[in-house]
Amino acid sequence: MPELGSYLLIGAVAAVVTFLATPVVIWLAKRQGWVYLPNDRTVHQTPLPDVGGLAMFVGFVAALATAWLIGSFDVVFDNNSEPLGVLLAALVIFAVGFIDDIKEISAPAKVTGTVLAGLALVWFGVVMFAFRLPFYDGPIILSYDLKPLITVLWLLGISQAINLIDGLDGLAAGIVAIGALAFFLYSQKLTDVGLLDSSNIGPLLAMIAVGLCVGFLPHNFNPARIMMGDGGALLLGLLLAVSTSVVGGRADSFDDEFIGQTYFFLAPLAIPILILGVPILDTVFAIIRRATGRKALATADKGHLHHRLMNLGHGHRRSVVILWTWTALLSGFVLYPTLTGSNPAFLPFAMAALAIVLYTILHPSVRARRREDIEAALAAMDARAAEASAAAAHPSNADATADAISDGTTDTNAGPAAETGAGVPKAKPRPNGSRNPGIASDAGLPTADLDH
């Protein structure tokens, strides 16, 4: 059985290798032009390398190879095809994301690549065996036909959730680090009480995910020098999807009562849903938002949770830390019954959640943004009132303007304004950019072209 120290060693290898490989990847990306240009959705003002997933993949391979070589994880690698399946699936899903980062591929192509990675997992036996549903009596044992479907769907859901939350510097890496660490502690507790086999690869992958994020964060936290890109986000999503499915879908909890596992009548599979509540909730809202707006699910927008926090008035770093804090709170809520053996006291967690909410909506920067919005609205109202007063003071001008807007013509004998030429509107350009051919008068005067 691997000891805690062995897991920490593997996490350290993943962190150190990723940290050292990232500057090399930054240099290579700038040399090759693998950068992400600023647009109306990004918060960056300068092009940034977006292939940080390459450094993460190098760290992942180094950590997995170290685990295989040191001997402490022989129970995981001996006579077990699952590590090879995870390696191949990681290679496939990283390759898909990396190609998208450097030349951009279609959403169906990315989904196809993710499905191929899921099928690689299924081929090498990296699947869940059973799961529970809330308030459903007994486990649901997956048949041979359902295992591939559930595995692929779980991989698609988790990987896309991580990919969508990767919108601010350090946000996805921090959330994955917190969530993966919480899930590692949870799986270790299951192993200690005999509900999870020591040969399960889930805890190892969770610790590797923690190491990758810790090594990448110093380069990715605001102001970032590099982004993880789709390659990094999909790789982290795969590691989380595999670790949660093989732990939550294999823990032997169906005959034993373990309070941390059956809390709220949920199976262990519900634990990662709570731990990763922030990215999963953001994904659900994105799907609803785009479906109601009749937009494609792959359409990018600025309606994500981190964008909304910044629109409230929070800065880049503060928005990231707020979402990190929510992930830590949800993780603590999950870990409390697991580590203590008793149901959590709701009051401390409710008080912590209330404190985060109040901080989010009452921070001085939010109040300052609210004052600015109110002042801008009042200024706009004053401007409209001034325009209305000016129109009321010169009714002939208002009538001429209204007539010109309605039919594009103005009566040259309409009064003093017409005689002096004041108040006569210029002709509007046509949709194709050509000029108005002229304005005909009621008095039979020749037409005159108006310059713009």
URFENTA-V998355 format. One record per pair of residues at least 24 apart in sequence whose ideal C-beta (glycine too) atoms are under 8 Angstrom apart, sorted by the first residue. I is the first residue (numbers start at 1). GAP is how many residues later the second one is. Records with the same first field share a line. If there is no record, write none. Layout:
# URFENTA-V998355
I = GAP + GAP
This chain:
# URFENTA-V998355
1 = 74 + 190 + 197
2 = 70 + 71 + 73 + 74 + 196 + 201 + 202
3 = 69
4 = 184
6 = 61 + 64 + 66 + 67
7 = 177 + 181 + 196 + 197 + 200
8 = 199
9 = 57 + 61
10 = 53 + 56 + 57 + 63 + 194 + 197 + 198 + 201
11 = 52 + 196 + 197 + 199 + 200 + 203
12 = 199
13 = 46 + 49 + 50 + 53 + 198
14 = 45 + 46 + 48 + 49 + 193 + 194 + 196 + 197 + 198 + 201
15 = 44 + 195 + 196 + 197 + 199 + 200
16 = 199
17 = 41 + 42 + 45 + 46 + 198
18 = 37 + 38 + 40 + 41 + 193 + 194 + 197 + 198
19 = 196 + 197 + 199 + 200
21 = 33 + 34 + 37 + 38
22 = 30 + 33 + 193 + 194 + 197 + 204
23 = 196
24 = 31
25 = 24 + 26 + 27 + 29 + 30 + 201
26 = 193 + 199 + 200
28 = 26
29 = 197
32 = 70
34 = 67 + 68
36 = 65 + 191 + 193
40 = 262
41 = 259 + 260 + 261
43 = 125 + 126 + 267 + 273
44 = 180
48 = 176 + 177 + 178 + 179
49 = 176 + 177 + 178
50 = 51 + 176 + 177 + 178 + 179
51 = 47 + 50 + 51 + 175 + 178 + 180
52 = 164 + 167 + 168 + 174 + 175 + 176 + 177 + 179 + 180
53 = 41 + 44 + 45 + 48 + 175 + 176 + 177 + 178 + 179 + 180 + 181 + 182
54 = 44 + 177
55 = 160 + 161
56 = 156 + 160 + 172 + 175 + 176 + 179 + 180
57 = 33 + 34 + 37 + 174 + 178
59 = 152 + 153 + 156
60 = 30 + 148 + 152 + 175 + 179
61 = 26
63 = 145 + 148 + 149
64 = 144
67 = 137
73 = 131
75 = 123 + 124
76 = 123 + 124 + 125 + 128
80 = 119 + 121
81 = 43 + 44
82 = 42 + 43 + 44 + 119 + 164
83 = 118
84 = 40
85 = 35 + 36 + 38 + 39 + 40 + 41
86 = 35 + 38 + 40 + 115 + 119 + 152 + 156
88 = 32 + 36
89 = 28 + 29 + 31 + 32 + 37 + 149 + 153
90 = 27 + 145 + 148 + 149
92 = 24 + 25 + 28
93 = 24 + 66 + 141 + 142 + 144 + 145
94 = 137 + 140 + 141
95 = 136
96 = 134 + 135 + 138
97 = 132 + 133 + 134 + 135 + 136 + 137 + 138
98 = 131 + 132 + 133
100 = 129 + 130 + 131
101 = 128 + 129 + 130
107 = 189 + 190 + 191
110 = 120 + 124
111 = 45
114 = 38 + 41 + 42 + 45 + 120
115 = 37 + 41
117 = 38 + 121
118 = 30 + 33 + 34 + 37 + 38
119 = 29 + 33
121 = 30 + 34 + 121
122 = 25 + 26 + 29 + 30
126 = 25 + 75 + 116 + 119 + 120
127 = 24 + 118 + 119 + 122
128 = 26 + 117 + 118 + 120 + 121 + 122 + 141
129 = 120 + 121
130 = 119 + 120 + 124
131 = 117 + 118 + 136 + 138
132 = 133 + 134 + 135 + 137 + 138
133 = 134
134 = 130 + 131 + 132 + 136
135 = 130
136 = 129
138 = 116
139 = 115 + 128
142 = 107
151 = 94
154 = 87 + 90 + 91
155 = 82 + 83 + 86 + 87
157 = 84 + 123 + 126
158 = 79 + 80 + 82 + 83 + 86 + 114 + 118
159 = 74 + 75 + 78 + 79 + 82
160 = 77 + 123
161 = 76 + 115 + 118 + 119 + 121 + 122
162 = 71 + 72 + 74 + 75 + 78 + 117
163 = 67 + 70 + 71 + 74
164 = 115 + 118 + 119 + 122 + 140
165 = 113 + 114 + 117 + 118 + 139 + 140 + 141 + 158
166 = 61 + 62 + 66 + 67
167 = 137 + 139 + 140
168 = 54 + 138 + 142 + 148 + 151 + 152
169 = 51 + 52 + 53 + 54 + 55 + 58 + 147 + 151
170 = 47 + 50 + 51 + 52 + 54 + 150
171 = 135 + 148 + 149 + 152 + 153
172 = 56 + 60 + 61 + 64 + 107
173 = 40 + 43 + 44 + 47 + 55 + 63
174 = 39 + 43 + 146 + 149 + 150 + 153
175 = 101 + 103 + 104 + 148 + 149 + 152
176 = 33 + 37 + 60 + 64
177 = 32 + 33 + 36 + 37 + 40
178 = 146 + 149 + 150 + 153
179 = 61 + 93 + 96 + 97 + 148 + 152
180 = 26 + 27 + 29 + 30 + 33 + 59 + 60 + 63
181 = 25 + 29 + 150
182 = 93 + 149 + 150 + 152 + 153
183 = 57 + 60 + 61 + 64 + 88 + 89 + 92
184 = 26
185 = 150 + 153 + 154
186 = 61 + 74 + 82 + 85 + 148 + 149 + 152
187 = 56 + 60
189 = 71 + 149 + 150
190 = 57 + 61 + 68 + 71 + 78
193 = 65
194 = 58
195 = 56 + 57 + 58 + 61 + 63 + 66
196 = 51 + 54 + 55 + 56
197 = 53 + 55
200 = 46 + 47 + 50
201 = 41 + 42 + 45
202 = 40 + 41 + 42 + 43 + 44 + 45
203 = 40 + 44
205 = 34 + 37 + 38
206 = 33 + 34 + 37
208 = 31
209 = 27 + 30 + 31 + 34
212 = 24 + 27
221 = 96 + 99
222 = 94 + 95 + 98
240 = 32 + 36
244 = 25 + 27 + 28
245 = 24
248 = 24
259 = 78 + 82 + 83 + 84
260 = 77 + 78 + 79 + 81
261 = 77
263 = 74 + 80
271 = 63
274 = 56 + 59 + 60
275 = 52 + 55 + 56 + 59
276 = 51
277 = 49 + 50 + 53
278 = 27 + 45 + 48 + 49 + 52
281 = 24
309 = 51
312 = 48 + 49 + 54 + 57
313 = 50 + 52 + 53 + 54 + 55 + 56 + 57
314 = 46 + 49 + 51 + 52
315 = 50
318 = 45 + 47
322 = 34 + 37 + 38
325 = 31
326 = 30
329 = 24 + 27
394 = 29
396 = 27
397 = 25 + 26
400 = 24 + 25
401 = 24
408 = 28
409 = 30 + 31
410 = 29
411 = 30 + 31
412 = 29 + 30 + 31 + 33
413 = 28 + 29 + 30
426 = 24 + 26
427 = 25
